Amino acid sequence: MKLSENPIFITQKRLTHRTGVLAPILIAALIGASLLAGLIAYLADPLNFSFHSPQEAGKTFYGFVIGVEILVLVIGGFSKISRTLAEERKAGLWDSNCLTPLKPAQIVCGYWLGSPLREFYMAAILAGTGLVIVLLGRLPISLWIGTQILICSTALFFGLLAVLIGMTLQRAQGGIIFIVAFILLQMPSLAMPKFIITNFLLPTYGIFHLFLDSGNSGNDYSMHDWSGQPEIFGLPVYPVLLSLILQFVIGIFLWRGAIRKTANPFQPPLFRWEAVALFAIFLAAQHGLIWEIWRGQFPTANHYANSEQETLSIVHFGTILFAIIILAFISPQPETVRVKVMRSGNRSFGAIFPGSAVSLALVLTAVAALVLFTQYARSFADSWEIYLIAVGNLLSFFLIFSLLLEFCRLRFKRRALGFVALWLFVLCVLPFILAGVFTNGAIGKLSLFSPGIVALDDPNDENLNNLLDIVAAHFGIVVLLFISWQRQWKQLLAKAA
Amino acid sequence: MSNPLLAIEHLRVDFPEVVAVNDLTLTVNAGDVCGLIGPNGAGKTTTMRAISGLQECTRGSVKVGGHELASEPDELKRQLGFMPDFCPTYDQLTASEFLDHFARAYDVPNRAKRIDECLELTWLAEKTNSLCEELSRGMKQRLVLAKTLLPDPKVLLLDEPASGLDPLGRIELRKILLQLREAGKAVLISSHILTELSGFCNTAAIMERGKLVTFGTIAELGQKMGRRQMSVKWRTDDGKALEILRGANVKNLEARNLGAMFNFDGDTNALDELLKTLVTQNVRISEWRGTGDDLEQIFLQSGAKELM
């Protein structure tokens, strides 16, 4: 079925047109026209402007165009798709569409490409204006092609993410909260553009690189961090290509999840093997990007011109965040497990463990340990202790989070989220607050986050043994939680009987 | 035995704190309109959602037109029309655009003609170009019914279809359902308004707390319950009729002016015998009927009212 014949696409188009597209198109056109007018004014009378060349003026004005385009297409499109889906699910229209013989791919494509049509129109106007600016500014056409490809692929990638989020969110506004949180989390990574994967997933590096690559315009020195090609384990990769590959590979997982959930709403958005593969790809790409700093000799040899010593601790923190998102997604709802147990008749505790987030936590730790080892491969004899602390910290964190999440879901049911947040606050944040209150940095090291981050940030610290003790203490919490977790599952199994 | 168009076997649906549907087995044959009756929370809507695949089943099987839900969901979707108990419509689409959306989704041949037919059938021909948001609740209900009828499914699941309809709409709904019955469709319909169901249901399933209390044709159920309330009227009052009734197997006999009301515990044959006795004893009967409604009686007698 062609997209133009897809009933969901047609309906979304009708709905978009009925609520009006002229005003947004005119807004986009006015923004574009204003920027174009600015460039024309500069070309007519260059002395009245502070630009050094037509290229510099062109880049500035085109930069504004693509800024607005990203805002409209990526953020606006994401918000529109997730909101549409959440609202249609609430209204029962999603169910009505799923009951038709339409294939899941047709349903997903209909929403993915149909609901942000207004944003597509606006982006098309801005892209057209951008092309004129690039031509008038005597900039290479490759700048326009490259940036537009990146914006389109990013819009499609985040659109697909929005479909999946809209299919699972309870509230229509949740989608925009997600993307704003993502962008805010990405902000700190701008300090190390070449080394952090989010700069390629949201292709800021690729876009800046294209700008810097399109001729010297006089004031590019301040952006030297954005020049040059990133390397994956020492292999240079063209940044635009890296962004496209990353978005495509992760997009495959998102697509599979969206299709699976449309075909059967009771299927998880992510299978366990997919979660492991996604985690491995993310981590391998991330460690590949920072490999050039130590080239397997952490922490003894820093090969990078600028000292980027703290990078590995930042990656460690990112690893923890990414893993807990995956663990939260994969952790089975107690009700699903109960139904499964009733269906299979297998009421032994052994049937619970392989499907729980706890076993996945072990697998994710193994993957993380393996990938982290690439930073130590040539210095392991000297730095095994730091490695042990980092891996131990990952293992204890992943286990505590998954045990806590499942325990709270079993024990507190609908109030589980609040209790998980409470305990994570106590275990992760409270030590830092107390450290500040009592001006004693040692208390801060008790946080679940601390041992790995402290060890990686300051590998020459003489108190590494203390950190090992703290990791061991964290495993004490794991044991206590495991006992409570096991008891809760056994109670559920007894109920299922 | 005929091959049922809808066959549910040992269906069970679990919710966190309750078994919503428990070991439900029922069949609906071609040309049958089966009333799914039960108090609030009996599991009627959950049953319909489970049949259509919108609710996960713990165990049991659902077959629609011979296609198993678990293994052939796509084939099943083509045979099934589900009308939920609320009205999911695109508010910013017109009635005909709304139907066009689903006609395209079901790949209905002669789309425009079929849309007009369905709008005509549901008395919405005048509202073809009205936006869905401008329609009243009853009209939306009829529009969703038109959407359900659009692909001409073999099996229809109608969840409280009459709840938002005005009296005229209910009469029209009854006509439509009778037409569907004649066309050989299998219809499973839930409603709280038992008098509405009585007009066109030939089978009924009574549910309570997720369990099937009883299931069968209306006649079978009447016999199964073994007790019905009767109203009888006669032209002359000589006391003979009341005497015969007192001597027969009746309860709660209540004499009225030229007539009486009573409960009868026997089966249909025994009731026929009683009528025969009255006639042979020269009682001039002017009316002989079950009072209220058969389905209502069956429901009340089934005991499925604890949750009402």
Interface residues (C-beta under 8 A of the other chain):
Chain A: E5 P7 I8 I10 T11 R14 L15 R18 T19 A91 G92 L93 D95 S96 N97 C98 L99 T100 P101 L102 A263 N264 P265 F266 E335 R338 V339 M342 R343 K413
Chain B: D14 F15 P16 S52 G53 L54 E56 T58 R59 P73 D74 K77 R78 L80 F82 P84 F86 P88 T89 Y90 Q92 L93 E97 D100 H101 F102 R104 A105 Y106 D107 K147
